[in-house]
Amino acid sequence: MIVTALNRRYAKSLLDLSIEQNKLEESMKDMDYVMKVIASSRDLRVLLKSPIVNADKKEAILVNLFQGQISDLTFKFINIILSKGRESQLEGIAHGFLNLYRKNKGIEEAVVTSAVQLSEAQRNDIREKLKGITGNSIEITEMIDPSIIGGVKIRVGDKQYNGSIAYQLDQLKRQFESNQYIADF
């Protein structure tokens, strides 16, 4: 998800307020919950972005979804977003908050794509190797893609390692196709 400058501004204000009130962990769990709820429902995303649905209806839906599920601080923050007419930005703000939280805590997110589910030992091994490379704690997001055949693809920030069998086969194919050597028989 793309986090805009506006999303970052709101996310930073919640982060600063959460740190000031010593409720950073609570706010992180709340914003993770908010992001997951919005991401899991296409209808909710469309509703929040719709200029046709009036603000009172959007507010009633969000109150129904989140009141009692998240802390008072986060709920009041969402009400401020609603009062400013920025409900369409809520998912991006939540994502931006989680990015700022990770940065604040020295945690980097690694997206690991494999053909099958990784075992806990494999996850821990990847986490430790990446921690040695980056110097930061690593939070792994796993994705399954059977088309890579085997091995893993790992993305941390703007760096990517592709150790998939599909990639290695493709590289081998390119070498054979570009081979200038012709045997003399």
Backbone bond lengths (Angstrom), bond angles and torsions (degrees), N, CA, C in turn:
res aa  C-N    CA-C-N  psi(-1)  N-CA   C-N-CA  omega(-1)  CA-C   N-CA-C  phi
1 M - - - 1.452 - - 1.512 109.87 -
2 I 1.304 116.27 138.27 1.460 122.02 178.51 1.526 108.51 -84.51
3 V 1.325 114.66 128.85 1.458 121.20 178.96 1.525 107.21 -104.52
4 T 1.330 116.50 117.37 1.459 121.28 -177.91 1.525 110.74 -81.25
5 A 1.318 115.34 169.95 1.476 120.61 177.68 1.534 109.80 -61.51
6 L 1.321 116.93 -38.56 1.464 120.92 177.63 1.529 110.51 -61.88
7 N 1.346 116.23 -45.38 1.467 120.64 178.38 1.523 110.75 -58.99
8 R 1.340 116.01 -43.89 1.471 120.38 -179.47 1.521 111.37 -63.67
9 R 1.325 117.11 -38.77 1.478 120.66 -179.95 1.521 110.67 -61.51
10 Y 1.329 116.42 -48.06 1.472 119.67 178.40 1.530 110.90 -65.13
11 A 1.338 116.23 -42.81 1.459 120.52 -179.57 1.526 110.69 -61.88
12 K 1.333 116.59 -41.20 1.470 121.27 179.71 1.523 110.67 -64.65
13 S 1.328 117.11 -38.49 1.468 118.89 179.45 1.528 110.82 -65.15
14 L 1.349 117.54 -39.93 1.464 120.03 176.87 1.524 110.55 -67.49
15 L 1.325 117.69 -40.07 1.463 121.03 178.11 1.530 110.24 -60.76
16 D 1.332 117.36 -48.49 1.465 121.02 -179.54 1.528 111.39 -61.51
17 L 1.321 116.40 -43.51 1.462 120.88 179.07 1.528 110.77 -65.07
18 S 1.320 117.17 -40.46 1.471 121.41 179.47 1.524 111.18 -64.70
19 I 1.322 116.96 -40.55 1.469 120.69 177.52 1.518 109.84 -65.84
20 E 1.334 115.99 -44.26 1.472 121.37 -179.51 1.530 111.48 -59.94
21 Q 1.335 116.82 -39.06 1.465 120.88 -178.01 1.528 112.50 -94.27
22 N 1.352 116.44 7.33 1.459 122.31 178.69 1.540 112.05 58.20
23 K 1.330 115.81 42.41 1.469 121.69 -179.16 1.525 111.03 -129.19
24 L 1.334 115.92 32.24 1.461 119.90 -175.64 1.527 112.36 -64.11
25 E 1.321 117.55 -46.39 1.471 120.61 -178.53 1.531 111.03 -63.71
26 E 1.321 115.66 -40.45 1.471 121.59 178.73 1.529 110.21 -62.22
27 S 1.332 116.50 -45.66 1.465 120.80 -179.93 1.525 111.18 -65.88
28 M 1.340 116.96 -36.01 1.463 120.19 178.37 1.529 110.21 -62.21
29 K 1.329 116.26 -46.22 1.475 119.68 179.45 1.529 110.57 -63.16
30 D 1.326 116.20 -40.04 1.466 120.50 179.42 1.524 111.74 -63.49
31 M 1.329 116.99 -47.63 1.462 120.03 -177.32 1.530 111.05 -69.57
32 D 1.323 116.83 -31.70 1.465 120.19 174.10 1.531 109.36 -63.51
33 Y 1.324 116.44 -42.81 1.469 121.68 178.13 1.531 110.45 -63.41
34 V 1.336 117.08 -46.05 1.464 121.72 -179.77 1.528 110.00 -59.71
35 M 1.337 116.25 -46.01 1.459 119.91 -179.02 1.525 111.12 -62.81
36 K 1.323 116.91 -43.04 1.468 120.34 -178.92 1.526 111.46 -66.12
37 V 1.333 117.91 -39.32 1.465 121.28 178.92 1.527 109.94 -62.96
38 I 1.321 116.65 -46.77 1.464 120.30 -178.62 1.533 110.63 -67.62
39 A 1.333 116.74 -43.22 1.465 120.59 -178.57 1.524 112.15 -65.58
40 S 1.326 117.11 -28.19 1.467 120.00 -176.30 1.531 113.44 -81.67
41 S 1.330 117.44 -9.24 1.461 119.73 -177.30 1.528 111.35 -127.88
42 R 1.302 115.23 107.57 1.466 119.87 177.32 1.535 110.40 -62.12
43 D 1.325 116.28 -39.39 1.465 120.51 179.64 1.529 111.83 -59.87
44 L 1.337 116.22 -41.36 1.465 120.06 179.39 1.525 110.45 -65.97
45 R 1.331 117.99 -42.04 1.470 120.91 178.64 1.528 110.61 -61.26
46 V 1.331 116.08 -43.70 1.470 120.36 179.54 1.525 110.24 -64.79
47 L 1.324 116.54 -42.63 1.465 120.90 179.60 1.526 111.20 -61.18
48 L 1.337 117.39 -44.98 1.464 120.90 -178.09 1.527 111.97 -65.01
49 K 1.333 117.26 -29.76 1.461 120.69 -178.20 1.524 113.12 -91.67
50 S 1.321 116.63 -9.74 1.464 120.82 -175.54 1.533 111.83 -74.49
51 P 1.332 116.96 125.63 1.463 119.88 175.45 1.541 111.86 -78.27
52 I 1.323 116.19 -12.03 1.469 120.95 -177.69 1.530 111.32 -78.24
53 V 1.341 116.19 -38.46 1.472 120.58 -179.24 1.515 108.20 -74.06
54 N 1.345 116.07 128.50 1.464 117.82 -176.31 1.529 111.62 -73.74
55 A 1.317 114.70 157.39 1.469 122.66 -173.04 1.527 112.46 -61.22
56 D 1.337 117.31 -35.01 1.470 120.29 -179.51 1.526 111.11 -63.99
57 K 1.324 116.53 -39.97 1.467 120.56 179.15 1.531 110.53 -66.52
58 K 1.346 116.81 -42.56 1.458 120.77 177.16 1.525 110.58 -60.89
59 E 1.327 115.50 -43.42 1.464 120.28 -179.87 1.524 110.39 -62.49
60 A 1.321 117.84 -43.81 1.467 121.56 -179.84 1.535 110.74 -61.26
61 I 1.322 116.41 -40.70 1.462 120.24 179.65 1.522 110.71 -66.00
62 L 1.335 117.46 -45.56 1.459 120.79 -179.83 1.531 111.94 -66.31
63 V 1.323 116.95 -37.27 1.466 120.43 176.34 1.527 108.99 -62.53
64 N 1.336 116.43 -45.31 1.466 121.33 177.52 1.522 112.27 -58.15
65 L 1.329 115.90 -42.21 1.464 120.75 -176.75 1.527 113.30 -72.67
66 F 1.337 117.03 -40.21 1.456 119.14 -167.14 1.529 116.11 -111.18
67 Q 1.325 118.66 -20.79 1.462 119.09 -178.72 1.525 109.74 -64.89
68 G 1.316 115.42 127.07 1.455 121.00 -177.91 1.519 113.60 86.90
69 Q 1.327 117.29 -13.63 1.470 121.99 179.05 1.522 112.23 -96.93
70 I 1.337 116.03 -23.54 1.467 120.98 -178.73 1.523 109.07 -127.71
71 S 1.317 116.13 166.25 1.470 121.20 -177.29 1.530 111.17 -67.28
72 D 1.326 115.01 162.17 1.467 120.62 179.28 1.524 111.61 -60.84
73 L 1.334 116.57 -40.69 1.460 120.33 -179.28 1.525 110.86 -59.17
74 T 1.312 117.65 -48.59 1.463 121.74 -179.04 1.525 110.98 -68.34
75 F 1.327 116.39 -38.01 1.466 119.63 179.13 1.525 110.74 -64.63
76 K 1.329 117.20 -41.88 1.475 120.69 177.60 1.526 110.18 -65.01
77 F 1.322 115.94 -37.79 1.462 120.18 177.46 1.535 110.41 -61.34
78 I 1.323 116.84 -44.37 1.470 120.69 178.13 1.525 110.35 -62.73
79 N 1.320 117.52 -37.60 1.466 120.45 176.66 1.523 111.42 -63.14
80 I 1.325 117.78 -36.57 1.468 120.90 176.66 1.523 109.56 -64.58
81 I 1.325 116.20 -43.20 1.469 120.54 178.11 1.532 109.91 -60.03
82 L 1.332 116.11 -42.12 1.468 120.31 177.83 1.525 111.30 -63.24
83 S 1.321 117.01 -43.61 1.471 120.60 -178.07 1.529 111.74 -65.13
84 K 1.330 116.41 -25.79 1.476 120.81 178.54 1.536 111.76 -88.93
85 G 1.343 116.95 -1.96 1.456 120.59 -179.93 1.529 113.00 73.29
86 R 1.328 117.29 27.41 1.462 121.82 -176.88 1.527 113.15 -106.95
87 E 1.336 117.29 21.99 1.468 119.88 -177.41 1.525 113.06 -60.24
88 S 1.320 117.05 -26.43 1.467 119.79 178.54 1.527 111.19 -68.40
89 Q 1.319 117.25 -16.98 1.462 122.34 -178.68 1.528 112.98 -95.80
90 L 1.317 117.60 -0.54 1.467 121.83 -171.68 1.529 113.09 -57.91
91 E 1.326 118.10 -44.13 1.469 120.40 -179.82 1.530 110.65 -63.78
92 G 1.323 117.19 -42.86 1.461 121.57 178.13 1.519 112.38 -65.21
93 I 1.332 116.34 -37.58 1.465 120.95 177.68 1.528 109.75 -64.94
94 A 1.330 116.34 -43.49 1.464 120.44 179.31 1.528 109.92 -62.76
95 H 1.318 116.81 -43.65 1.464 121.01 178.82 1.533 110.12 -63.40
96 G 1.325 116.23 -43.38 1.468 121.10 177.91 1.518 111.84 -61.89
97 F 1.328 116.50 -39.99 1.464 120.64 178.30 1.523 110.48 -61.84
98 L 1.333 116.57 -45.07 1.466 120.09 -179.42 1.528 111.06 -64.35
99 N 1.327 117.73 -36.65 1.467 120.63 175.74 1.527 110.98 -63.56
100 L 1.342 116.60 -45.17 1.466 120.84 178.91 1.526 111.34 -65.18
101 Y 1.324 116.46 -37.42 1.467 120.85 177.96 1.528 109.65 -61.07
102 R 1.336 116.19 -48.23 1.474 120.01 -179.95 1.526 110.76 -59.85
103 K 1.328 115.59 -44.20 1.468 119.81 -179.91 1.530 110.12 -62.19
104 N 1.317 116.72 -42.20 1.465 122.52 179.34 1.520 111.33 -61.72
105 K 1.319 117.20 -36.34 1.461 122.60 -177.42 1.532 113.09 -92.58
106 G 1.345 117.70 -0.84 1.463 120.72 -179.21 1.516 112.42 70.54
107 I 1.328 116.00 37.74 1.462 121.45 -179.74 1.525 108.01 -112.32
108 E 1.329 116.08 132.18 1.462 120.28 174.56 1.518 108.76 -109.14
109 E 1.319 115.44 144.78 1.459 120.50 179.19 1.525 108.86 -95.18
110 A 1.309 115.63 130.79 1.464 121.69 175.96 1.525 107.84 -116.00
111 V 1.322 116.12 127.94 1.457 121.02 175.43 1.526 106.53 -98.73
112 V 1.321 115.44 116.12 1.460 121.94 -177.55 1.526 108.10 -110.90
113 T 1.325 115.71 119.11 1.459 121.71 179.34 1.525 108.04 -108.39
114 S 1.321 115.42 127.59 1.469 120.43 178.88 1.524 108.91 -137.24
115 A 1.329 115.33 166.06 1.466 120.39 -179.19 1.527 110.97 -74.50
116 V 1.327 116.51 -30.84 1.471 122.19 179.88 1.526 108.93 -134.01
117 Q 1.311 115.62 166.32 1.464 122.04 178.52 1.529 109.80 -58.92
118 L 1.335 116.87 133.46 1.467 121.13 178.09 1.521 110.32 -78.87
119 S 1.326 115.92 148.82 1.466 119.87 174.44 1.526 108.00 -79.02
120 E 1.306 116.66 165.29 1.467 121.02 179.30 1.527 110.05 -62.39
121 A 1.334 117.15 -37.84 1.470 121.14 179.15 1.535 110.29 -63.35
122 Q 1.327 117.50 -41.68 1.462 121.27 178.87 1.534 110.61 -65.30
123 R 1.340 116.09 -42.37 1.465 120.51 177.81 1.530 110.70 -59.70
124 N 1.334 115.43 -46.01 1.464 119.85 -179.16 1.526 111.37 -64.50
125 D 1.334 116.91 -39.50 1.458 121.41 178.43 1.531 110.66 -62.23
126 I 1.323 116.55 -46.76 1.470 121.39 178.29 1.524 109.71 -61.67
127 R 1.326 116.52 -45.33 1.470 121.82 -179.20 1.538 110.51 -58.55
128 E 1.333 117.06 -45.76 1.472 121.16 -178.46 1.525 111.59 -66.60
129 K 1.340 117.58 -42.08 1.467 120.49 179.47 1.529 110.93 -64.56
130 L 1.327 116.63 -42.31 1.461 120.13 179.27 1.528 111.36 -68.63
131 K 1.316 116.85 -34.97 1.471 120.40 177.20 1.523 109.74 -63.65
132 G 1.342 116.84 -39.10 1.458 121.36 176.95 1.520 112.33 -64.33
133 I 1.327 116.85 -35.51 1.470 121.57 -179.07 1.524 111.17 -76.64
134 T 1.351 116.74 -47.00 1.461 120.70 -173.63 1.523 113.69 -89.38
135 G 1.327 116.90 -26.18 1.463 119.99 -175.64 1.517 112.96 81.37
136 N 1.315 117.23 1.57 1.467 122.03 -179.61 1.521 110.58 -114.29
137 S 1.322 115.26 160.91 1.460 119.70 170.80 1.523 107.64 -66.05
138 I 1.317 116.05 150.92 1.463 120.48 -176.25 1.523 109.71 -120.62
139 E 1.324 115.04 132.46 1.460 122.51 173.48 1.527 106.06 -110.63
140 I 1.326 116.28 121.81 1.468 120.38 -174.80 1.527 110.83 -97.60
141 T 1.326 114.58 130.71 1.460 122.02 169.79 1.520 105.48 -110.44
142 E 1.318 115.34 121.14 1.458 120.48 -175.52 1.518 111.39 -97.74
143 M 1.329 115.47 140.02 1.458 121.43 174.48 1.524 107.72 -131.45
144 I 1.315 115.81 143.55 1.461 121.68 179.29 1.524 108.03 -107.98
145 D 1.340 115.94 128.04 1.462 122.00 177.82 1.526 108.27 -142.29
146 P 1.341 117.38 95.41 1.469 120.45 -177.57 1.533 113.81 -59.02
147 S 1.326 118.09 -19.88 1.466 120.41 -177.42 1.528 112.84 -69.05
148 I 1.329 118.84 -14.56 1.470 119.29 178.90 1.529 111.50 -82.27
149 I 1.320 117.40 -3.53 1.465 127.30 175.10 1.524 112.27 70.32
150 G 1.312 118.13 -53.69 1.466 122.81 179.91 1.509 109.07 -167.90
151 G 1.328 116.96 178.91 1.461 120.57 -177.40 1.518 110.48 75.62
152 V 1.338 115.94 -164.80 1.466 120.61 -179.24 1.519 111.26 -141.92
153 K 1.321 114.57 154.96 1.462 122.59 167.87 1.527 104.95 -115.73
154 I 1.323 116.42 133.69 1.464 120.61 -178.32 1.527 108.48 -127.74
155 R 1.334 115.98 131.01 1.464 121.76 175.55 1.517 108.96 -123.78
156 V 1.332 115.76 122.46 1.461 122.08 175.64 1.514 105.99 -126.03
157 G 1.333 116.27 113.43 1.461 120.14 -177.07 1.513 109.93 62.09
158 D 1.325 116.08 -123.89 1.464 119.42 -179.30 1.530 112.64 -101.54
159 K 1.325 116.60 11.32 1.459 121.20 178.47 1.523 110.08 -105.88
160 Q 1.341 114.44 142.98 1.461 118.83 -179.85 1.522 110.02 -136.37
161 Y 1.325 115.25 138.18 1.457 122.97 174.92 1.529 106.15 -117.38
162 N 1.335 116.22 126.69 1.456 119.62 -179.86 1.519 108.48 -116.30
163 G 1.317 116.40 100.40 1.454 122.35 178.03 1.509 111.64 -110.23
164 S 1.327 115.59 27.21 1.467 118.93 -178.73 1.521 110.46 -78.47
165 I 1.297 116.45 150.93 1.466 121.59 178.25 1.529 109.83 -65.41
166 A 1.327 117.44 -37.33 1.460 120.77 178.78 1.533 110.21 -59.61
167 Y 1.322 117.65 -42.03 1.471 121.97 179.15 1.525 110.38 -66.12
168 Q 1.324 116.40 -44.49 1.467 120.42 -179.60 1.534 110.87 -63.14
169 L 1.335 117.52 -40.26 1.465 121.11 176.67 1.526 111.14 -63.94
170 D 1.330 116.13 -40.21 1.465 121.16 178.45 1.533 110.14 -63.41
171 Q 1.327 116.62 -42.12 1.466 120.87 178.54 1.529 110.22 -62.63
172 L 1.324 117.10 -42.64 1.458 122.37 179.07 1.534 110.46 -62.75
173 K 1.317 116.57 -42.99 1.461 121.93 178.34 1.531 110.52 -60.15
174 R 1.332 116.55 -43.45 1.471 120.72 179.43 1.529 111.28 -63.77
175 Q 1.339 115.98 -38.26 1.462 119.14 178.27 1.527 110.82 -63.68
176 F 1.330 116.67 -42.83 1.459 120.24 179.36 1.526 111.30 -65.45
177 E 1.329 116.42 -39.49 1.462 119.92 -179.26 1.516 112.77 -68.78
178 S 1.316 117.43 -32.38 1.458 119.87 -177.26 1.527 112.30 -97.53
179 N 1.312 118.47 7.33 1.454 122.53 -177.79 1.522 109.45 -65.70
180 Q 1.318 115.91 120.40 1.466 121.06 -179.16 1.525 111.53 -87.84
181 Y 1.282 115.58 -11.27 1.466 120.05 -176.95 1.522 110.41 -77.22
182 I 1.303 115.94 127.54 1.452 121.40 175.00 1.532 106.43 -122.70
183 A 1.287 115.46 122.37 1.471 120.11 -177.28 1.517 110.34 -65.38
184 D 1.318 115.46 140.13 1.461 121.50 178.10 1.529 107.98 -93.51
185 F 1.291 117.35 108.95 1.471 120.36 -178.47 1.494 110.44 -101.11
